[in-house]
Amino acid sequence: MFNLTHPKLVALAESEGYSEVSDFLEDHALGSIVPAICTAPDCDHTADLEPDQRAGFCEVCGRPSMKSGLVIARMI
């Protein structure tokens, strides 16, 4: 089942200009590059990464904590 209420997913959708997470996911579900967010508690850096990214390098905090919105939503 999809997770549409995860705080980092909500923050990512809002940073991309969406008021609804479902609209964000619909627009990016088939993309080859999708928005991702740092999942570290004290960082909300965003970047465009691969749809299946689970541990990308965050350019702000330096941790391998970048996840794509599709992974956070459990679509992938």
N, C-alpha and C positions, 0 to 999 in steps of 0.2 A: 504494500500500500504506500502511496506517496505521502510525504511529510511536507505539508504546506505551511506549517506554523513554526518551523525552526527559526529562532531569532536571527541567525546569520543569513538565512534565506530571505527573510522579510527585509532585513537591512540591505541585502544585495539588490533585491527587486526595487526597493525605494531609491537606491543610489542610481539605478538605471532609468528612473522616472516612472515606475509602475506603482499604482496604488493597490493592485491585486497580484498576488503571487502567481495565480493561475494564468493570467495574461502574460506575465514574464516567461513562464515555462512554455506556454504555447508558442510564443514568438521565437524561442531559442532551442526548442526540442530537436530540431534537425540541423542545427548549425555545426560547422566544422571547427569553429572557434566560438566559445561562449563565455559569458561573464563568470568570474570566480571571485571568491572572497577569502581573506585570511580567517581561519577559524580559531586563532589564538584569542584568549579572552580579552586582551588589552589592545587588539589591533583589528581594524576593519578595512584594511587596504583591499582594493579591488583591481582586477586585471582581466584581460581576455586570454583564456587558456583553452586547452583541449577539453572536449566534453567529459572525458573520463578521468580528468585530473583529480587525484586524491591527496597528493603530498607535494604540491609545487612549492618552489622557493618564494617566500615573501620578500619583496625588495625593500620593505619598510622595517620589519622586525627581524629579518634574517632567519626565520624558522621555516621548516618544510611543512607549512600548514595551510597552503592554498588549496581550496576545493572548489570545483565547478558547482554552479547552482544546480545542475542536473544530478550530481552525486549527492549533494545535501538533501535534495528532494526525493532521493531514492528512485529516480527514474533510470539510473544506470547502476 
